[in-house]
Amino acid sequence: TLKIGSLCRAPSSFKSCINALFLCVSLFRLKDLEVAELGDSDVHVKMLAAPINPADINMIQGTYAIVSPLPAVGGNEGVGEVLEVGCRVAALKPGDRVIPAVTGLGTWRTRGVFPEETLLKVPGDIPVLSAATLSVNPCTAYRMLADFETLAPGDSVIQNAANSSVGQAVIQIAKASGIKTINVVRDRPDLPKLVERLMALGADHVITEEMLRKPEMKDIFKSIPKPRLALNCVGGKSTTEMLRHLQPKGTMVTYGGMAKQPVMVPVSAFIFRDVRLRGFWMTQWRKDHAEDQESLGSMMDTLCQLIRSGQLAAPACTEVPLQDYKAALEATMKPFVSSKQILLL
């Protein structure tokens, strides 16, 4: 049998009368189910570890762009070990490590049977936590750094939510490429410790959202150029203030909306500085490049090489047994989260 975190979505009337935290926790059950029969093109996988990401929470709440048919197994990311393959499976064999190649696979389970095309092989020498957190956030960081502006060593990037998993990956990938980063975080009680941790990852500057509005920002640009690329995961005032420091003809890429507020841009930024506003969603990139195995392979090879060389570490993680999923969900939704919850399966 396998254990899964099974999700049943609540009716809207129920949603309106309880907070989001209680909703997410109350909608999950841990169940024992029979493992599905192995088909000719299927792969039987023993899951090893799977993180809880903000997108997972949004899917539980029913607010994400993809909503799984119910009942569903939670989790979009993770790593597993192949136990058995169907007779038509050519690219995988028992003992291989695999991660999801698609969104909505349902990784919060001990075992599962999946079609071969929904899995991607990863090197066995990559640490489990790095592999478990590889398919979403590092890929998002890599693509945003590569696809919107042609950046060279010495150029700079500014980002908010810099302590997020994507933000940490941006810092490390940029550092490995010689690109400077200006990293914006919310003020918080443990701010000095956070600044120290991000600087240790390779951040060049770590500032608060309040700092964005102060004249002292000019001092930063005495040593590095103004950024050509801004990465927005927040929205609202944070985005408006960050945009003011972008070079003319620069690009701001939005990939999240943690503040649940719209992106507000002064008209002058369009007219007088010709800034560009773009959006990015890793799921859509995978769909658009489904036939482009070269781009996918090159990205994964680069990320794995960075992991091996110690230039790309997994985000700060807290490992939680699957049976303690309620505590993990609660911890994920607390303010000023500094550690990603990883379900051990």
C-alpha positions in Angstrom: 0.0 0.0 0.0 1.0 3.6 -0.3 0.3 6.6 1.9 -0.9 9.8 0.2 -2.0 13.3 1.3 -5.5 13.4 -0.2 -7.2 16.7 -0.9 -10.9 17.4 -1.1 -11.8 21.0 -1.9 -14.3 22.9 0.3 -17.4 24.7 -1.1 -17.1 28.4 -1.4 -19.5 29.1 1.5 -17.2 27.2 3.7 -14.1 29.0 2.4 -15.6 32.4 3.3 -16.0 31.7 7.0 -12.6 30.3 7.9 -9.0 31.4 7.4 -6.7 30.1 4.8 -4.5 28.2 7.2 -7.3 26.2 8.8 -8.7 25.5 5.3 -5.5 24.1 3.9 -4.9 21.8 6.9 -8.5 20.6 7.3 -8.8 19.6 3.7 -6.1 17.0 3.8 -6.2 13.3 5.0 -3.5 10.7 5.1 -4.8 7.5 3.5 -3.6 4.0 2.7 -4.3 3.0 -0.9 -3.4 0.1 -3.1 -0.6 0.9 -5.6 -2.0 1.1 -9.2 -1.2 -1.7 -11.6 1.9 -1.1 -13.7 1.2 -0.4 -17.4 3.5 -1.1 -20.3 4.6 2.6 -20.4 4.5 3.2 -16.7 7.1 3.6 -14.0 6.7 2.5 -10.3 8.4 5.1 -8.1 9.3 5.1 -4.4 9.1 8.8 -3.4 11.9 10.0 -1.2 11.2 13.6 -0.4 8.8 16.4 -1.6 8.7 20.1 -0.6 5.7 22.2 0.2 5.7 25.2 -2.1 3.5 28.3 -2.3 2.0 27.0 -5.5 1.0 23.8 -3.7 -0.9 25.9 -1.1 -2.6 27.9 -3.9 -3.7 24.6 -5.6 -5.2 23.5 -2.3 -7.1 26.8 -2.0 -8.3 26.5 -5.5 -6.7 29.8 -6.6 -4.0 28.4 -8.8 -4.1 28.4 -12.6 -4.2 24.6 -12.5 -6.8 22.8 -10.4 -6.5 19.0 -10.1 -9.6 16.8 -10.3 -10.7 15.7 -6.8 -9.9 13.8 -4.8 -6.3 14.6 -5.5 -2.8 14.0 -4.1 -0.9 17.2 -3.2 2.5 18.2 -4.3 4.1 19.4 -7.5 7.7 18.7 -6.8 9.9 16.0 -5.3 12.4 13.2 -6.0 11.9 9.5 -6.1 13.7 6.2 -6.9 12.5 3.9 -9.7 11.4 0.5 -8.4 10.0 -1.1 -11.6 9.3 -0.1 -15.2 6.8 -1.3 -17.8 8.0 -3.3 -20.8 7.9 -0.3 -23.2 9.8 2.1 -20.9 13.2 2.8 -22.6 14.7 5.8 -20.8 14.4 4.7 -17.2 15.5 1.6 -15.2 15.2 0.5 -11.5 17.5 2.5 -9.3 17.3 5.7 -11.3 16.4 8.9 -9.5 13.5 10.9 -11.1 11.7 14.2 -10.6 8.4 15.4 -12.1 8.4 16.7 -15.6 4.9 18.1 -15.3 2.8 20.1 -12.9 0.2 18.4 -10.7 1.9 15.0 -10.5 1.0 14.5 -6.8 4.3 14.0 -5.0 3.1 13.8 -1.4 2.9 10.0 -1.4 5.2 7.1 -0.5 4.9 5.4 -3.8 3.2 6.0 -7.2 2.8 4.7 -10.7 3.3 7.3 -13.3 3.6 7.5 -17.2 7.2 7.6 -18.3 6.7 11.0 -20.0 5.8 12.6 -16.7 9.2 11.9 -15.2 12.6 13.3 -15.7 15.8 11.4 -14.8 18.3 13.2 -12.6 21.9 12.2 -11.6 22.1 9.9 -8.6 25.0 12.0 -7.2 22.8 15.0 -6.6 21.9 15.3 -2.8 18.3 14.3 -2.1 17.2 17.7 -0.9 18.7 19.4 -3.9 16.9 17.0 -6.3 13.6 17.3 -4.4 13.7 21.1 -4.9 15.2 21.2 -8.4 12.3 21.1 -10.8 10.5 24.4 -9.9 12.4 27.1 -8.2 16.0 26.8 -9.6 14.5 26.3 -13.1 12.4 29.4 -12.6 15.4 31.4 -11.5 17.6 30.1 -14.4 15.0 30.9 -17.1 14.3 34.4 -15.8 18.0 35.2 -15.8 18.5 33.8 -19.2 15.4 34.5 -21.3 14.5 38.2 -20.9 17.8 40.2 -20.9 21.2 39.4 -22.2 23.2 39.8 -19.1 27.0 39.8 -18.9 29.4 39.7 -15.9 29.2 43.0 -14.0 25.6 43.6 -14.9 23.1 43.7 -12.0 19.6 42.3 -11.2 17.2 43.5 -8.6 14.6 41.2 -7.0 12.0 41.3 -4.2 11.2 38.2 -2.1 14.9 37.5 -2.2 14.6 35.1 0.7 12.3 32.8 -1.2 13.5 29.6 -2.8 13.5 31.3 -6.2 15.3 34.3 -4.7 18.0 32.2 -3.2 18.5 30.4 -6.5 18.7 33.7 -8.3 21.5 34.9 -6.0 23.5 31.7 -6.5 23.1 31.4 -10.2 23.8 35.1 -10.7 26.9 34.8 -8.5 28.2 31.9 -10.6 27.8 34.0 -13.7 29.4 37.2 -12.3 26.1 39.1 -12.2 25.5 41.4 -9.2 22.3 41.1 -7.2 20.3 43.7 -5.2 18.0 41.7 -3.0 14.9 43.2 -1.4 13.3 41.6 1.7 10.6 42.6 4.2 11.7 44.0 7.5 11.4 41.4 10.2 12.7 40.6 13.8 15.5 38.4 12.6 16.6 40.6 9.7 20.4 40.6 10.6 20.4 36.8 10.5 18.6 36.8 7.1 21.0 39.4 5.7 23.9 37.3 6.8 22.5 34.1 5.3 21.8 35.8 1.9 25.2 37.4 1.8 26.7 34.0 2.5 24.9 32.7 -0.6 26.5 35.4 -2.7 24.2 38.4 -2.5 25.9 41.7 -3.2 23.3 43.9 -1.5 20.4 43.0 0.8 17.9 45.8 1.6 14.4 46.2 3.0 11.4 47.4 1.1 11.6 50.6 3.1 15.1 51.2 1.9 13.9 51.2 -1.8 12.3 54.6 -1.1 15.3 56.2 0.5 17.9 58.5 -1.1 20.6 56.1 0.2 19.8 53.8 -2.7 22.0 56.0 -4.8 25.0 54.8 -2.8 24.5 51.3 -4.1 24.8 52.4 -7.7 28.2 54.0 -7.1 29.8 50.6 -7.2 27.4 48.6 -9.6 25.3 49.7 -12.6 21.6 50.1 -12.3 19.8 46.8 -13.0 18.6 45.9 -16.5 16.4 43.1 -15.0 13.9 43.2 -12.1 12.3 40.1 -10.8 8.9 40.6 -9.0 7.3 38.0 -6.8 5.3 40.5 -4.6 3.3 43.1 -6.4 1.9 46.3 -4.9 4.1 49.1 -3.6 7.2 46.9 -3.5 7.0 46.5 -7.3 6.4 50.2 -8.0 9.4 51.2 -5.9 11.7 48.5 -7.3 10.8 49.6 -10.9 12.1 53.1 -10.2 15.6 51.8 -10.1 15.5 49.9 -13.4 17.6 51.1 -16.3 15.8 52.7 -19.3 14.6 49.9 -21.6 15.0 47.4 -18.8 12.6 44.5 -18.1 10.6 43.6 -15.1 9.5 40.0 -14.9 6.6 39.1 -12.6 6.4 35.4 -11.5 4.4 35.7 -8.3 2.0 38.0 -6.3 2.6 37.4 -2.6 1.1 40.7 -1.6 -2.1 39.9 -3.5 -2.0 43.4 -4.9 -1.8 44.6 -8.5 1.4 45.6 -10.2 1.2 49.5 -10.4 3.5 51.2 -12.9 3.8 55.0 -13.4 2.9 56.2 -16.9 6.3 58.0 -17.0 8.1 54.6 -16.7 6.6 53.6 -20.0 6.8 56.9 -21.9 10.2 58.3 -20.7 12.1 55.1 -19.8 10.4 52.5 -22.1 10.5 49.8 -19.5 9.1 46.4 -20.4 6.8 44.3 -18.2 6.7 40.6 -18.7 5.4 37.5 -16.9 6.8 34.1 -16.4 5.4 30.7 -15.3 7.6 27.6 -15.4 4.7 25.4 -16.2 4.0 27.3 -19.3 7.6 27.3 -20.3 7.6 23.5 -20.1 4.5 23.3 -22.2 6.0 25.6 -24.8 9.2 23.6 -25.0 7.8 20.2 -24.7 9.5 19.2 -28.0 12.7 21.1 -27.2 14.6 18.6 -25.3 17.9 20.4 -26.0 16.9 23.5 -24.0 15.5 21.4 -21.2 18.6 19.2 -21.1 21.0 22.1 -21.2 19.2 23.8 -18.3 19.2 20.7 -16.1 22.8 19.9 -16.9 23.9 23.5 -15.9 21.9 23.4 -12.7 23.3 19.9 -11.8 26.8 21.1 -12.5 26.3 24.1 -10.2 25.0 21.8 -7.5 28.0 19.4 -7.8 30.4 22.4 -7.6 28.8 23.7 -4.5 27.6 26.9 -6.2 23.9 26.0 -5.9 22.6 24.7 -2.6 19.1 23.6 -1.7 17.2 26.3 0.2 17.1 26.2 4.0 14.9 23.1 4.7 13.1 21.5 7.6 12.6 17.8 7.1 9.2 16.5 8.3 7.9 12.9 8.2 4.8 12.6 6.1 2.6 11.7 9.1 3.4 15.2 10.4 2.1 16.9 7.3 -0.3 19.2 9.3 2.6 20.8 11.2 4.4 21.2 7.9 1.5 22.9 6.2 1.0 25.2 9.2 4.7 26.1 9.2 4.6 26.9 5.5 1.9 29.5 5.9 3.4 31.4 8.8 4.7 34.9 8.2 8.4 35.4 7.5 9.0 31.8 6.6 12.8 31.1 6.5 12.8 27.4 5.9 11.1 25.2 3.3 9.2 22.3 4.7 10.3 19.0 3.1 8.1 15.9 3.5 10.2 12.8 4.0 8.3 9.9 2.3 
